[in-house]
Amino acid sequence: MSNSGDRKVKNKEVDKYIGKKIKESRLIKKMTQSDLGQEISLTFQQVQKYEKGINCISASKLYYLAKVLEIDVNDFFPKDVFQKEQAGQSGTLHEQGNFEYDGCPESKEILVLVREYANVRSKKVRNAIYSLVKSLSTLANEGK
């Protein structure tokens, strides 16, 4: 049985994960924090606090965020973490490697890359881009 301190840490990690998903989705839609805030009656500061995981977000706000960002509300949640917990296993989000966007300089580059990739309409071209990136990644990591 876990104590309340462990639960608080896990809750904070989930808040941060959800915040990162909000930010990722907002940037993909090319929205500012102010733009998003206006859509759901929040200040940009409040959006910023949600994105950083400083404040917990209510279920209703999460629902409206999903609508504005045009994503499924379930996309905010780390599916594998909940599946692991249901199976009786433990592990924090950090241990499972679910923090894609941690504020490092490459994060913006990754988001821009994803945004541009999403703009490619041709499935054939998207598949070619995917194959190229996968091949280059394999080559780059062989020397490590």
C-alpha positions as CSV (number, residue, x, y, z in Angstrom):
1,M,0.0,0.0,0.0
2,S,1.4,3.4,-0.9
3,N,1.5,6.3,1.5
4,S,0.1,9.7,0.7
5,G,3.5,11.2,0.0
6,D,4.1,8.7,-2.9
7,R,0.6,9.5,-4.2
8,K,1.3,13.3,-4.1
9,V,4.5,12.7,-6.2
10,K,2.6,10.6,-8.7
11,N,-0.2,13.1,-8.9
12,K,2.3,15.9,-9.6
13,E,4.0,13.8,-12.3
14,V,0.6,13.3,-13.9
15,D,-0.1,17.0,-13.7
16,K,3.2,17.7,-15.4
17,Y,2.5,15.1,-18.1
18,I,-0.9,16.6,-18.8
19,G,0.6,20.0,-18.9
20,K,3.2,18.9,-21.5
21,K,0.4,17.4,-23.6
22,I,-1.5,20.7,-23.5
23,K,1.6,22.6,-24.5
24,E,2.4,20.1,-27.3
25,S,-1.1,20.3,-28.7
26,R,-1.3,24.1,-28.4
27,L,2.0,24.5,-30.3
28,I,1.0,22.1,-33.0
29,K,-2.1,24.3,-33.5
30,K,0.1,27.3,-33.6
31,M,-1.7,29.0,-30.7
32,T,-0.2,31.2,-28.0
33,Q,-1.0,30.8,-24.4
34,S,-3.1,33.9,-24.6
35,D,-5.0,32.5,-27.6
36,L,-5.8,29.3,-25.8
37,G,-6.7,31.1,-22.6
38,Q,-9.2,33.3,-24.4
39,E,-10.9,30.3,-25.9
40,I,-11.6,28.8,-22.4
41,S,-11.8,32.0,-20.3
42,L,-8.4,31.8,-18.7
43,T,-5.4,34.2,-18.5
44,F,-2.2,33.2,-20.2
45,Q,-0.7,32.9,-16.8
46,Q,-3.2,30.2,-15.8
47,V,-2.5,28.3,-19.1
48,Q,1.2,28.6,-18.3
49,K,0.7,27.1,-14.8
50,Y,-1.3,24.2,-16.3
51,E,1.4,23.6,-18.9
52,K,4.1,23.5,-16.3
53,G,2.1,21.2,-14.0
54,I,2.1,23.8,-11.2
55,N,-1.7,23.8,-10.9
56,C,-4.1,20.9,-11.2
57,I,-6.6,21.2,-14.0
58,S,-10.3,20.4,-13.4
59,A,-12.0,17.8,-15.5
60,S,-14.3,20.4,-17.0
61,K,-11.4,22.6,-18.1
62,L,-9.6,19.6,-19.5
63,Y,-12.7,18.7,-21.5
64,Y,-12.9,22.3,-23.0
65,L,-9.2,22.3,-23.7
66,A,-9.6,19.0,-25.6
67,K,-12.4,20.6,-27.7
68,V,-10.4,23.7,-28.5
69,L,-7.3,21.8,-29.3
70,E,-9.3,19.3,-31.3
71,I,-8.0,16.2,-29.6
72,D,-9.6,13.4,-27.6
73,V,-9.6,14.1,-23.9
74,N,-8.0,10.7,-23.3
75,D,-4.9,11.9,-25.2
76,F,-3.9,14.0,-22.2
77,F,-3.4,10.9,-20.1
78,P,-0.4,8.5,-20.1
79,K,-2.2,5.3,-21.1
80,D,0.7,2.9,-20.3
81,V,1.0,4.2,-16.8
82,F,-2.6,3.5,-16.0
83,Q,-2.4,0.1,-17.7
84,K,0.6,-0.7,-15.6
85,E,-1.1,0.4,-12.4
86,Q,-4.2,-1.6,-13.2
87,A,-1.9,-4.7,-13.7
88,G,-0.5,-4.1,-10.2
89,Q,2.9,-2.9,-11.3
90,S,4.5,0.3,-10.2
91,G,6.8,2.9,-11.7
92,T,6.9,6.6,-12.0
93,L,6.4,8.5,-15.3
94,H,10.1,9.4,-15.3
95,E,11.1,5.7,-14.9
96,Q,8.9,4.8,-17.9
97,G,10.4,7.5,-20.1
98,N,7.1,9.4,-20.8
99,F,8.5,12.9,-20.6
100,E,9.1,13.8,-24.3
101,Y,9.2,17.6,-23.9
102,D,11.3,18.6,-20.9
103,G,12.2,22.1,-21.9
104,C,15.5,21.1,-23.6
105,P,16.4,23.1,-26.7
106,E,15.6,20.2,-29.0
107,S,12.0,20.2,-27.8
108,K,11.0,23.1,-29.9
109,E,12.8,21.6,-32.9
110,I,10.8,18.4,-32.3
111,L,7.5,20.2,-32.1
112,V,8.2,22.1,-35.3
113,L,9.2,18.9,-37.0
114,V,6.0,17.2,-35.9
115,R,3.9,20.3,-37.0
116,E,5.5,20.3,-40.4
117,Y,5.1,16.5,-40.7
118,A,1.4,16.9,-39.9
119,N,1.1,19.4,-42.7
120,V,2.2,16.8,-45.3
121,R,-1.0,15.7,-47.0
122,S,0.4,12.8,-49.1
123,K,0.6,9.5,-47.3
124,K,3.3,8.4,-49.7
125,V,5.5,11.4,-48.8
126,R,4.8,11.0,-45.1
127,N,5.9,7.3,-45.3
128,A,9.0,8.3,-47.1
129,I,9.8,10.9,-44.5
130,Y,9.2,8.4,-41.7
131,S,11.5,5.8,-43.3
132,L,14.2,8.4,-43.9
133,V,14.1,9.6,-40.3
134,K,14.1,6.1,-39.0
135,S,17.1,5.1,-41.1
136,L,19.1,8.1,-40.2
137,S,18.3,7.5,-36.5
138,T,19.6,4.0,-36.8
139,L,22.7,5.1,-38.5
140,A,23.4,7.8,-36.0
141,N,23.0,5.5,-33.0
142,E,25.2,2.7,-34.4
143,G,28.3,4.4,-33.3
144,K,27.2,4.9,-29.7
